[in-house]
Amino acid sequence: LITIPAMLPIFKKLKLNVLGMLTVIGIVTGSWNMVPWGGTIIRTATTITNLGIPVTPQELWKMILPIEVLGMFLGIGLGVFFGIQDKKRLIKKYGSDYFDKAITEEPVISQEVNDLKRPKLLPLNLLLTAAIIIVMIVNSKIPSYLVFLIATAIALVINYRGLKIQNERVQAHAPTAVGTAATFLAAGIFLGIFKETGMTIALANVVLDNLPNVFLPQIGRVFGALGSAIGIILSPDLYYYSLLPVVGEVVKALGGSPIKVGLSMLIGENIGVIVSPCIPTTFLAIGLAGVELKDHIKFSLKYFIAVSTIMVIAAMMIGVA
């Protein structure tokens, strides 16, 4: 909601690869989603505690924090890599002075867009934006959609005086809002059918039943490295409450640590969460970026698996996986 709308015009102007932006966003936000108040680490702590090893989200976070920092830097490094690739591609196609021309070229702004600007109200709009963020962080009891609805109404009144122009602004952005809402509705129906019919649990059992015995002691680490791919067919609830308990019990029976299993699987699922069709955020991201899910998965999944593998190996080296 913040990064894509801000960066997409720049990516389009410079003809950069939007899929690369989504990949970097997924890795960095996935790394920093493993925080004590995050849903995934709370699910992990709950499952491990149910396996007979009491642990809190705060304790898990202290263990995984160095790996989160590593994930952030891996995401930044991948962003640099994508930038180098785009630079080579664009220079080869348009010439060595392409970026100089693109940067110095004056943007064409229509009179209509100029008429909608409110430079004198910038401080007030910044204050409203800061207030929205503070309310959502401090008061978790107020639904985020209600905060945005109220803030939108306030912003319309502040910036555009008169019902006519306010209606025009609402109608101008209505197609995006309706499209996003329809996407979420369709995703909810898809996930409901997938979950309630038992298909997700059956898929988890198929994965476990067909894994060679030699991998059983390392099953948590293997699933951690492949968490992005597994997340494509399992929702977070099923991943943490159905698959993780089974894997944890297997490793516990072999003398291993369910905590290390939980942390390994936590890494993989979080890094690739933005590519999973079981997560509404994925549809929001591809909708804002204007790309197809199949293209997003095809491009990003290999990088998510590579980064997850590196992070799991690093976690093994410091003894938390």
NUNUKE-969160 format. One line per 8 residues: their letters; for each residue y, z, x negated of C-alpha. Coordinates in steps of 0.05 Angstrom, whole numbers, padded with zeros to 5 digits, always signed. Layout:
N
a = Y Z X  ... .
END
This chain:
321
litipaml = +00000 +00000 +00000  +00048 +00013 -00058  +00024 -00030 -00116  +00002 -00095 -00083  +00065 -00108 -00041  +00109 -00092 -00102  +00070 -00134 -00152  +00045 -00192 -00109 .
pifkklkl = +00111 -00231 -00110  +00113 -00227 -00186  +00041 -00250 -00191  +00054 -00308 -00144  +00119 -00328 -00180  +00084 -00329 -00248  +00018 -00357 -00219  -00022 -00298 -00246 .
nvlgmltv = -00093 -00282 -00223  -00087 -00235 -00162  -00161 -00217 -00167  -00147 -00188 -00236  -00094 -00143 -00205  -00143 -00118 -00153  -00194 -00103 -00207  -00145 -00061 -00248 .
igivtgsw = -00121 -00025 -00186  -00194 -00008 -00168  -00211 +00020 -00237  -00148 +00062 -00245  -00146 +00090 -00174  -00221 +00099 -00176  -00216 +00140 -00239  -00162 +00185 -00211 .
nmvpwggt = -00197 +00192 -00144  -00244 +00242 -00177  -00198 +00301 -00165  -00213 +00369 -00132  -00180 +00348 -00066  -00215 +00280 -00066  -00269 +00268 -00014  -00320 +00241 -00064 .
iirtatti = -00319 +00301 -00111  -00322 +00349 -00051  -00383 +00311 -00025  -00415 +00314 -00094  -00403 +00390 -00100  -00431 +00401 -00030  -00494 +00362 -00044  -00507 +00395 -00112 .
tnlgipvt = -00496 +00464 -00080  -00547 +00446 -00026  -00596 +00430 -00082  -00592 +00503 -00103  -00540 +00498 -00158  -00473 +00527 -00133  -00414 +00488 -00160  -00343 +00478 -00137 .
pqelwkmi = -00301 +00413 -00138  -00255 +00446 -00188  -00312 +00459 -00236  -00336 +00387 -00230  -00266 +00361 -00241  -00257 +00401 -00306  -00322 +00369 -00331  -00303 +00298 -00311 .
lpievlgm = -00229 +00300 -00330  -00236 +00269 -00400  -00276 +00211 -00369  -00221 +00200 -00317  -00171 +00192 -00374  -00219 +00143 -00408  -00225 +00103 -00343  -00149 +00098 -00338 .
flgiglgv = -00144 +00070 -00408  -00202 +00022 -00396  -00164 -00003 -00334  -00101 -00013 -00374  -00140 -00049 -00429  -00171 -00094 -00377  -00102 -00109 -00350  -00080 -00131 -00420 .
ffgiqdkk = -00143 -00174 -00425  -00129 -00208 -00359  -00057 -00219 -00381  -00080 -00254 -00445  -00128 -00297 -00404  -00073 -00317 -00355  -00025 -00332 -00412  -00074 -00379 -00445 .
rlikkygs = -00091 -00413 -00379  -00018 -00424 -00358  +00007 -00447 -00426  -00051 -00496 -00430  -00034 -00523 -00361  +00043 -00521 -00361  +00063 -00518 -00434  +00084 -00466 -00485 .
dyfdkait = +00152 -00454 -00451  +00123 -00439 -00383  +00139 -00365 -00382  +00209 -00375 -00408  +00224 -00423 -00351  +00190 -00380 -00299  +00228 -00317 -00319  +00297 -00349 -00326 .
eepvisqe = +00290 -00390 -00263  +00337 -00362 -00210  +00300 -00344 -00146  +00321 -00381 -00084  +00342 -00331 -00031  +00359 -00355 +00038  +00422 -00333 +00075  +00378 -00300 +00127 .
vndlkrpk = +00345 -00255 +00074  +00414 -00238 +00045  +00438 -00218 +00114  +00381 -00169 +00121  +00396 -00132 +00056  +00428 -00064 +00059  +00449 -00046 -00013  +00497 +00009 +00009 .
llplnlll = +00439 +00044 +00044  +00393 +00043 -00016  +00401 +00118 -00032  +00386 +00136 +00040  +00325 +00091 +00042  +00300 +00121 -00023  +00309 +00190 +00006  +00269 +00170 +00068 .
taaiiivm = +00214 +00141 +00025  +00210 +00205 -00017  +00208 +00247 +00047  +00149 +00207 +00073  +00110 +00218 +00009  +00126 +00293 +00006  +00106 +00304 +00079  +00039 +00269 +00069 .
ivnskips = +00025 +00309 +00005  +00048 +00378 +00029  +00026 +00376 +00102  -00044 +00349 +00110  -00046 +00368 +00184  +00001 +00311 +00204  -00037 +00245 +00208  -00010 +00193 +00160 .
ylvfliat = -00003 +00140 +00214  +00043 +00187 +00254  +00086 +00198 +00192  +00093 +00123 +00181  +00108 +00110 +00255  +00164 +00161 +00257  +00192 +00138 +00189  +00191 +00065 +00212 .
aialviny = +00231 +00083 +00274  +00281 +00122 +00232  +00287 +00065 +00181  +00300 +00014 +00237  +00356 +00057 +00267  +00387 +00070 +00199  +00386 -00002 +00173  +00392 -00045 +00235 .
rglkiqne = +00440 -00026 +00291  +00423 -00056 +00358  +00359 -00066 +00397  +00359 -00142 +00387  +00356 -00142 +00311  +00307 -00083 +00311  +00260 -00122 +00356  +00267 -00183 +00310 .
rvqahapt = +00247 -00141 +00250  +00186 -00112 +00287  +00164 -00181 +00310  +00173 -00210 +00240  +00120 -00162 +00213  +00076 -00156 +00275  +00025 -00210 +00252  +00010 -00170 +00189 .
avgtaatf = +00003 -00105 +00228  -00042 -00136 +00281  -00085 -00171 +00230  -00095 -00107 +00190  -00112 -00067 +00253  -00162 -00120 +00275  -00194 -00118 +00206  -00203 -00043 +00209 .
laagiflg = -00232 -00047 +00279  -00282 -00100 +00258  -00300 -00060 +00195  -00312 +00002 +00238  -00359 -00036 +00284  -00397 -00065 +00224  -00405 +00003 +00190  -00426 +00036 +00255 .
ifketgmt = -00482 -00014 +00267  -00503 -00011 +00194  -00506 +00066 +00195  -00533 +00082 +00264  -00591 +00032 +00260  -00617 +00066 +00198  -00609 +00004 +00154  -00570 +00041 +00100 .
ialanvvl = -00623 +00096 +00091  -00678 +00044 +00090  -00641 +00006 +00035  -00634 +00070 -00006  -00709 +00083 +00000  -00724 +00011 -00021  -00682 +00021 -00084  -00717 +00086 -00102 .
dnlpnvfl = -00788 +00061 -00086  -00780 -00001 -00130  -00750 +00033 -00191  -00800 +00035 -00250  -00826 +00105 -00267  -00798 +00099 -00338  -00728 +00101 -00308  -00738 +00163 -00266 .
pqigrvfg = -00712 +00214 -00318  -00650 +00170 -00327  -00644 +00151 -00253  -00577 +00186 -00244  -00546 +00151 -00303  -00574 +00084 -00281  -00546 +00093 -00211  -00481 +00116 -00242 .
algsaigi = -00475 +00052 -00282  -00494 +00010 -00221  -00454 +00053 -00171  -00406 -00005 -00156  -00463 -00050 -00134  -00499 +00005 -00095  -00433 +00022 -00060  -00432 -00048 -00030 .
ilspdlyy = -00490 -00030 +00016  -00479 +00046 +00024  -00419 +00081 +00053  -00393 +00142 +00014  -00425 +00191 +00064  -00494 +00158 +00056  -00485 +00151 -00019  -00470 +00225 -00029 .
ysllpvvg = -00509 +00256 +00028  -00570 +00211 +00031  -00581 +00178 -00037  -00553 +00233 -00084  -00598 +00289 -00055  -00660 +00246 -00065  -00641 +00227 -00136  -00621 +00299 -00151 .
evvkalgg = -00688 +00326 -00127  -00726 +00275 -00169  -00688 +00292 -00232  -00691 +00367 -00217  -00767 +00362 -00211  -00769 +00329 -00279  -00729 +00386 -00310  -00662 +00350 -00309 .
spikvgls = -00594 +00373 -00285  -00571 +00354 -00215  -00499 +00367 -00238  -00504 +00312 -00290  -00536 +00267 -00238  -00479 +00281 -00190  -00425 +00267 -00242  -00459 +00203 -00265 .
mligenig = -00464 +00176 -00194  -00393 +00200 -00179  -00366 +00156 -00235  -00400 +00091 -00212  -00384 +00098 -00138  -00310 +00114 -00150  -00297 +00058 -00200  -00324 +00004 -00153 .
vivspcip = -00301 +00034 -00087  -00248 -00020 -00076  -00301 -00074 -00075  -00345 -00042 -00022  -00345 -00072 +00048  -00364 -00002 +00073  -00294 +00024 +00056  -00234 +00007 +00101 .
ttflaigl = -00188 +00009 +00039  -00224 -00053 +00012  -00204 -00094 +00073  -00133 -00067 +00069  -00129 -00088 -00005  -00155 -00158 +00004  -00112 -00167 +00067  -00049 -00148 +00029 .
agvelkdh = -00068 -00191 -00031  -00089 -00250 +00012  -00158 -00261 -00019  -00228 -00266 +00009  -00278 -00209 +00001  -00332 -00255 -00028  -00283 -00278 -00083  -00262 -00206 -00096 .
ikfslkyf = -00334 -00183 -00105  -00354 -00244 -00146  -00296 -00233 -00195  -00290 -00157 -00198  -00361 -00130 -00193  -00382 -00148 -00265  -00320 -00112 -00293  -00333 -00051 -00249 .
iavstimv = -00405 -00046 -00273  -00383 -00055 -00346  -00330 -00001 -00341  -00377 +00046 -00303  -00430 +00037 -00357  -00380 +00053 -00413  -00356 +00115 -00375  -00426 +00140 -00362 .
iaammigv = -00445 +00131 -00435  -00381 +00169 -00455  -00400 +00224 -00406  -00469 +00228 -00437  -00438 +00235 -00506  -00396 +00295 -00485  -00454 +00325 -00447  -00431 +00319 -00375 .
a = -00479 +00264 -00353 .
END
